[in-house]
Amino acid sequence: MDITEVRVKLVSNKDDRLKAFCSLTLDNEFVVRDIKIIEGTNGLFVAMPSRKMSDHCDKCGSKNHLRAKFCNNCGTKLPENRMRKDVKGRLKLHADIAHPINAGCRKKIQENVSKAFGEEVEKSKQPGYKPVELDEPEEDEEIPEII
């Protein structure tokens, strides 16, 4: 697997731990979006895209995020302690959408994203800097026709 492109969009809030979002293109064929670059206690780290975990109301069946105290649909009080814990005993509130399955892949992603982040930070210091758009396709990128 080759990482063929990394696009970094810097976050403007300087006081926040979230420093940027990025997209990662693999083998010029597959894109992973919504990767976060976060300032941690030991420096920058890459957080893969995730979604909030949810469950369903026993009364109406509506979906609610795990921290909700009342159902979004019918207003019924939801049971406490609905959250599962991970292997380290922490509450599991998010699930990865995409993630590396071994340390070598994680290291390769971390190194490529960190390098691209540093380059984008340097570009942002130049006059006339224009931030990258992550959601717009390149001019030569094929957009499939929806039937």
N, C-alpha and C positions, 0 to 999 in steps of 0.2 A: 504494500500500500504506500503510495506516495501522496504527500500533502502538496497539492499543486497550486493552491492559492489560499491566502488568509486575508480577509478584509476586516479592518478594525474601525469601529465607530466610537470615538471617545465620548465619555459622558461629561457634561458641562459642570455638574455639581462637584466642586473641588473638595468639599468636606465629607463626602460620602465614601464608603469603602468600595462601592462599585465604581470602577475606573473606565470600563469600556464593554461594549458588546462586540462579538465578532462572528464571522461565518467562516467555515472551513470547507474547502473543496478537496475531495479525495479522487485521485486518478482522473482528473478532468471530467468526472462523471457523476459524482454524488456530493451534495452539499448538506452540511449540518449548520443550522442557524441558531441564534440565541445562546451562544456560548458566552459566558460572563468572565471578565477579568476582574478579580477582586483583590484588594489590598488586605492581606492577612497579617497576623502578628509576625510571621517569618518571611514577609515579602509577598510578591504577587502570586496568585494561584488561579488556575483555570477551573471554572465550574461549568459542568456540562448542562445542557438544557434539561429542565425537569418540569413536572406538572404537580399541582397541589393534589394530595390524596383526598378522596371524598367517600361518603357512604350514602345510604338512602334512608329516608324517614320511614319509620315503621308504620306510621299512620297513612301517609299519602304516597309514599314511594319516591318522592322528589329527592334529587341529588343535593347534598350539602357538603361544604368543606369541613374537615375534621375539627376545626376550632369553633365552628358555629355552635351557639347555645340553643338556638331556636331554628326550626325549619324555615327555609326561605320561602316556601310555598304556602304551608298551612299554619305556621306559627307555633306548632307544637313544641314544647320543651324537649330537647334531645338529651339522651342519656350522657352522662359524663364518662370519662375514661373509655371513649370509643377508639382512641388512638393506639396503634400497635407500637411496639418498641423494636429497634434494630438489635443486632448482635452485641452492640456496646451498651445497650440499655437506654439509648436516647429515643425520644419520640420520633416516629417516622411520619413526617408531615408532607414530604415530597417524594416522588418517584422519578428516576432518571428516564428520559426519553431515548437518549443515545449516550453511550459511554464506552471507553476502551475496556477491553477484557483482560489486559495484562499490563504489567508495569512498563515494559518496553514501549508499547503503544502510547501509554499515558505520558511517558517522558518525551517521546517524539512530538506529541501534540503540544505539551507544555513549552518545549523549546521553540517550536515554530511560532506559536501564538505570542510568546514573550518577545521574540525577536521582532515580529510584525508590530506589536504594541510599541516597543521602543522606537521603531522607525516612524510610526504614526505620530508619536509624541514629538519627535524632532521636526517632522513636517508641519505640525500644528504651530510651531514657533516662527515659521516663515510668514512674511507678509502675503496676503492674498490666499491664505490657506482655505481650502474648501473641504469640509468633512465628507467622508465616504458615505454613500447611500447603500445600505445593506440589502434592501428589499427590491431594488430596481435591477432588472437584468442588464447585462452588458449589451452593447449594440449588436454584437455578433452571436449572442446567446439565443439558442432556439427556444421558442415558447410553444409548448404543445397545444394543438387545437382541441378544445373541449367540444365533444359531440353531444 
